[in-house]
Amino acid sequence: MIDVNAARAIQALGYLRDLPSPRDDSNLPTWDRYLAAARDLALRTGWTLRDTDRALFKAGQTTNAPS
């Protein structure tokens, strides 16, 4: 599930750097770009896509939003 928290975390890991940092649901990356990044991360970690997505959500909750 793409949301601000997951998008923020995936950017902190170096993915989707060409996009502005998401501050709310109005400027999230497209689903296909987020999914490609999440799949790549899942392959690198050996986690399921579901576990990767949940970890991104949780990590994004603790990532400081840029000011």
C-alpha positions as protocol buffer text, in pm:
chain_id: "A"
residue {
  index: 1
  type: MET
  ca { x: 0 y: 0 z: 0 }
}
residue {
  index: 2
  type: ILE
  ca { x: 155 y: 326 z: -104 }
}
residue {
  index: 3
  type: ASP
  ca { x: 123 y: 613 z: 138 }
}
residue {
  index: 4
  type: VAL
  ca { x: 332 y: 903 z: 260 }
}
residue {
  index: 5
  type: ASN
  ca { x: 519 y: 692 z: 515 }
}
residue {
  index: 6
  type: ALA
  ca { x: 619 y: 420 z: 270 }
}
residue {
  index: 7
  type: ALA
  ca { x: 712 y: 670 z: -2 }
}
residue {
  index: 8
  type: ARG
  ca { x: 925 y: 868 z: 244 }
}
residue {
  index: 9
  type: ALA
  ca { x: 1109 y: 553 z: 353 }
}
residue {
  index: 10
  type: ILE
  ca { x: 1172 y: 430 z: 0 }
}
residue {
  index: 11
  type: GLN
  ca { x: 1323 y: 768 z: -87 }
}
residue {
  index: 12
  type: ALA
  ca { x: 1543 y: 758 z: 224 }
}
residue {
  index: 13
  type: LEU
  ca { x: 1685 y: 431 z: 88 }
}
residue {
  index: 14
  type: GLY
  ca { x: 1783 y: 599 z: -239 }
}
residue {
  index: 15
  type: TYR
  ca { x: 1490 y: 509 z: -462 }
}
residue {
  index: 16
  type: LEU
  ca { x: 1272 y: 760 z: -650 }
}
residue {
  index: 17
  type: ARG
  ca { x: 1516 y: 1043 z: -578 }
}
residue {
  index: 18
  type: ASP
  ca { x: 1396 y: 1233 z: -886 }
}
residue {
  index: 19
  type: LEU
  ca { x: 1061 y: 1296 z: -716 }
}
residue {
  index: 20
  type: PRO
  ca { x: 986 y: 1558 z: -452 }
}
residue {
  index: 21
  type: SER
  ca { x: 965 y: 1431 z: -96 }
}
residue {
  index: 22
  type: PRO
  ca { x: 602 y: 1341 z: -23 }
}
residue {
  index: 23
  type: ARG
  ca { x: 438 y: 1559 z: 241 }
}
residue {
  index: 24
  type: ASP
  ca { x: 83 y: 1435 z: 194 }
}
residue {
  index: 25
  type: ASP
  ca { x: -123 y: 1205 z: -26 }
}
residue {
  index: 26
  type: SER
  ca { x: -143 y: 1462 z: -305 }
}
residue {
  index: 27
  type: ASN
  ca { x: 218 y: 1419 z: -419 }
}
residue {
  index: 28
  type: LEU
  ca { x: 290 y: 1048 z: -396 }
}
residue {
  index: 29
  type: PRO
  ca { x: 486 y: 868 z: -668 }
}
residue {
  index: 30
  type: THR
  ca { x: 287 y: 668 z: -920 }
}
residue {
  index: 31
  type: TRP
  ca { x: 195 y: 316 z: -815 }
}
residue {
  index: 32
  type: ASP
  ca { x: 410 y: 151 z: -1084 }
}
residue {
  index: 33
  type: ARG
  ca { x: 725 y: 340 z: -980 }
}
residue {
  index: 34
  type: TYR
  ca { x: 669 y: 266 z: -611 }
}
residue {
  index: 35
  type: LEU
  ca { x: 600 y: -101 z: -685 }
}
residue {
  index: 36
  type: ALA
  ca { x: 917 y: -134 z: -894 }
}
residue {
  index: 37
  type: ALA
  ca { x: 1124 y: 14 z: -611 }
}
residue {
  index: 38
  type: ALA
  ca { x: 954 y: -203 z: -347 }
}
residue {
  index: 39
  type: ARG
  ca { x: 1006 y: -516 z: -560 }
}
residue {
  index: 40
  type: ASP
  ca { x: 1373 y: -436 z: -603 }
}
residue {
  index: 41
  type: LEU
  ca { x: 1413 y: -387 z: -230 }
}
residue {
  index: 42
  type: ALA
  ca { x: 1226 y: -713 z: -161 }
}
residue {
  index: 43
  type: LEU
  ca { x: 1458 y: -902 z: -396 }
}
residue {
  index: 44
  type: ARG
  ca { x: 1767 y: -750 z: -232 }
}
residue {
  index: 45
  type: THR
  ca { x: 1652 y: -834 z: 120 }
}
residue {
  index: 46
  type: GLY
  ca { x: 1489 y: -1170 z: 48 }
}
residue {
  index: 47
  type: TRP
  ca { x: 1167 y: -1053 z: 212 }
}
residue {
  index: 48
  type: THR
  ca { x: 821 y: -1096 z: 67 }
}
residue {
  index: 49
  type: LEU
  ca { x: 672 y: -794 z: -104 }
}
residue {
  index: 50
  type: ARG
  ca { x: 412 y: -774 z: 173 }
}
residue {
  index: 51
  type: ASP
  ca { x: 678 y: -770 z: 446 }
}
residue {
  index: 52
  type: THR
  ca { x: 881 y: -513 z: 255 }
}
residue {
  index: 53
  type: ASP
  ca { x: 580 y: -286 z: 214 }
}
residue {
  index: 54
  type: ARG
  ca { x: 492 y: -313 z: 583 }
}
residue {
  index: 55
  type: ALA
  ca { x: 852 y: -238 z: 682 }
}
residue {
  index: 56
  type: LEU
  ca { x: 855 y: 68 z: 457 }
}
residue {
  index: 57
  type: PHE
  ca { x: 535 y: 194 z: 615 }
}
residue {
  index: 58
  type: LYS
  ca { x: 674 y: 149 z: 966 }
}
residue {
  index: 59
  type: ALA
  ca { x: 1011 y: 300 z: 877 }
}
residue {
  index: 60
  type: GLY
  ca { x: 840 y: 600 z: 719 }
}
residue {
  index: 61
  type: GLN
  ca { x: 657 y: 668 z: 1042 }
}
residue {
  index: 62
  type: THR
  ca { x: 990 y: 721 z: 1215 }
}
residue {
  index: 63
  type: THR
  ca { x: 1167 y: 906 z: 931 }
}
residue {
  index: 64
  type: ASN
  ca { x: 1180 y: 1276 z: 990 }
}
residue {
  index: 65
  type: ALA
  ca { x: 993 y: 1463 z: 722 }
}
residue {
  index: 66
  type: PRO
  ca { x: 1206 y: 1725 z: 550 }
}
residue {
  index: 67
  type: SER
  ca { x: 1124 y: 2080 z: 648 }
}
